[in-house]
Amino acid sequence: MIKIENLTLTQEWDKTFPKSDKVIHSKVTFVNRYGITLAGDLYMPKSAEGKLPAIAVCGPFGAVKEQCSGLYAQTMAERGYLTLAFDPSFTGESGGQPRYMASPDINTEDFMAAVDFLSLHERADAERIGIIGICGWGGMAINTAALDTRVKATVASTMYDMTRVNAKGYFDSEDSEEQRYAKKAAMCAQRLADLKAGEYALGGGVIDPLPEDAPYFVKDYYDYYKTPRGYHPRSLNSNGGWNVIGCESFINQPILQYSNEIRSAVLVLHGDKAHSCYLGRDAYADMVKDSKYAANKELLLIPGASHTDLYDGGDKNAIPFDRLAAFFAENLK
């Protein structure tokens, strides 16, 4: 028997979105292949009977399941799916020590462990499982789809490729050997500083207070993570952020190497005004280039939507949940 850690889970409703009266919500735990116990929120439509198509949801990178992944999960449950929003390893209510670390491999495994959980759930149809990844977890979702043949449909919403951003900077503005070397040297120095201090230094979440001359995308993040709209006390982005060395390995290992071998359906969803839109466009282009499986891949751009508008809809009701429901209905037959 694989041992599951006994996690302390909050039982009261502490989400950043209202509780739906159309679904049944429960707290669950499951374990990944590294032995880390993950915490999740399971949503089931009240009127459902028999086995259901199922969807695992995670993201954004540095967020928790009480924020927009839970909103996506609850909304898709209202549309007839058994859904699971979960906290990644080392974050939120999930296990894993030390805290606030990230890994392209472990985080991809987190998604696969969620698929394990749903595959074995008595109310899930193991032949009809999809995943939704938001922001940095959009890249993880595509990476998972390239590895996990059980995944029949994937949505990458307002996605980041976190390995590209860490290695090349925003908008590829730091894409040189010299700049990468400087980053790596700084990380190596920080490792020793942390060991001497006896604790890991935090890198800081979304900047607060917000400078008047902050770039547009920083203001976009602030408006979500630092205001009542999306603030949560367990969210890294809302508070102290990742450890300074938390994403060190991302500099050295791209995650989307085999995306053009994904046979299952993938929908890349992005706002056309999002600072990150280039990441979604490029991920889609790489996925269909020289691919035998391009016919079931789609890039859907939402006019006027920013990056965080696809977190919770913003003030535009920007998330096309009906379109997502149609996508999964078509591909989780």
FENZI-V918167 format. One record per helix or strand of 2 or more residues. SS is the DSSP state (h for helix, s for strand). FROM is the first residue (numbers start at 1). LEN is the number of residues. Records with the same first field share a line. If there is no record, write none. Layout:
SS = FROM-LEN  FROM-LEN
This chain:
s = 23-9  37-9  52-8  82-5  124-11  151-7  265-7  297-6
h = 68-11  104-17  136-12  162-7  170-3  177-21  216-10  248-5  259-3  277-12  294-3  309-4  321-11
